[in-house]
Amino acid sequence: MSIEDDLSAGLLSYRPMPPQKQFHNSTVPIRCLFAGNSAGKSWALTAESALELLTGRRKGHLPVHGWVL
């Protein structure tokens, strides 16, 4: 299985936890997701980025910029 297959399978099975849902549903133009180790920050930001790129869901907002530290 390629990395692309792994990523698409992961995104299709992504089910956000409550803090991630709150992040995804926020309507403010600048959002931050702070959480501890293994809390799903990378998956949440990957899903958010993919959704934005594929659907333009947040049209009218500033361009998407993200940092994953």
C-alpha positions as a Markdown table, in Angstrom:
| # | Residue | x | y | z |
|---|---|---|---|---|
| 1 | Met | 0.0 | 0.0 | 0.0 |
| 2 | Ser | 1.4 | 3.4 | -0.9 |
| 3 | Ile | 1.5 | 6.5 | 1.3 |
| 4 | Glu | -1.3 | 8.0 | -0.8 |
| 5 | Asp | -3.5 | 4.9 | -0.1 |
| 6 | Asp | -2.7 | 5.1 | 3.6 |
| 7 | Leu | -3.6 | 8.8 | 3.8 |
| 8 | Ser | -6.8 | 8.5 | 1.8 |
| 9 | Ala | -7.9 | 5.5 | 3.9 |
| 10 | Gly | -7.1 | 7.4 | 7.1 |
| 11 | Leu | -9.1 | 10.5 | 5.9 |
| 12 | Leu | -12.1 | 8.4 | 4.9 |
| 13 | Ser | -12.1 | 6.8 | 8.4 |
| 14 | Tyr | -11.5 | 10.1 | 10.3 |
| 15 | Arg | -14.0 | 10.6 | 13.1 |
| 16 | Pro | -13.3 | 13.8 | 15.0 |
| 17 | Met | -13.3 | 13.7 | 18.8 |
| 18 | Pro | -15.3 | 16.5 | 20.6 |
| 19 | Pro | -12.4 | 19.1 | 20.7 |
| 20 | Gln | -11.7 | 18.4 | 17.0 |
| 21 | Lys | -15.4 | 18.9 | 16.2 |
| 22 | Gln | -15.3 | 22.2 | 18.0 |
| 23 | Phe | -12.3 | 23.2 | 15.9 |
| 24 | His | -13.9 | 22.1 | 12.6 |
| 25 | Asn | -17.2 | 23.8 | 13.4 |
| 26 | Ser | -15.7 | 27.2 | 14.5 |
| 27 | Thr | -16.6 | 30.1 | 12.3 |
| 28 | Val | -13.9 | 32.5 | 13.5 |
| 29 | Pro | -11.3 | 33.4 | 10.9 |
| 30 | Ile | -8.2 | 32.5 | 13.0 |
| 31 | Arg | -8.4 | 29.1 | 14.8 |
| 32 | Cys | -5.9 | 27.2 | 17.0 |
| 33 | Leu | -5.9 | 23.6 | 18.1 |
| 34 | Phe | -3.9 | 23.0 | 21.3 |
| 35 | Ala | -3.8 | 19.5 | 22.7 |
| 36 | Gly | -1.4 | 17.0 | 24.3 |
| 37 | Asn | 0.5 | 14.1 | 22.7 |
| 38 | Ser | -1.5 | 11.7 | 20.5 |
| 39 | Ala | -4.6 | 13.8 | 20.7 |
| 40 | Gly | -5.2 | 13.9 | 17.0 |
| 41 | Lys | -3.9 | 17.4 | 16.1 |
| 42 | Ser | -2.2 | 16.3 | 12.9 |
| 43 | Trp | -5.2 | 14.3 | 11.7 |
| 44 | Ala | -7.6 | 17.2 | 12.5 |
| 45 | Leu | -5.4 | 19.7 | 10.6 |
| 46 | Thr | -4.9 | 17.2 | 7.7 |
| 47 | Ala | -8.7 | 16.7 | 7.4 |
| 48 | Glu | -9.3 | 20.4 | 7.7 |
| 49 | Ser | -6.8 | 21.2 | 5.0 |
| 50 | Ala | -8.1 | 18.5 | 2.7 |
| 51 | Leu | -11.7 | 19.7 | 3.2 |
| 52 | Glu | -10.7 | 23.3 | 2.4 |
| 53 | Leu | -8.7 | 22.3 | -0.7 |
| 54 | Leu | -11.4 | 20.0 | -2.1 |
| 55 | Thr | -14.5 | 22.0 | -1.3 |
| 56 | Gly | -13.5 | 25.5 | -0.5 |
| 57 | Arg | -15.8 | 25.2 | 2.6 |
| 58 | Arg | -14.4 | 28.4 | 4.2 |
| 59 | Lys | -14.8 | 30.7 | 1.2 |
| 60 | Gly | -14.7 | 34.3 | 2.2 |
| 61 | His | -12.1 | 33.7 | 4.9 |
| 62 | Leu | -8.4 | 34.6 | 4.6 |
| 63 | Pro | -6.2 | 32.0 | 2.8 |
| 64 | Val | -5.6 | 28.9 | 4.9 |
| 65 | His | -2.2 | 28.9 | 6.6 |
| 66 | Gly | -1.3 | 26.3 | 9.2 |
| 67 | Trp | 1.5 | 25.3 | 11.5 |
| 68 | Val | 1.8 | 21.8 | 12.9 |
| 69 | Leu | 4.4 | 21.8 | 15.7 |
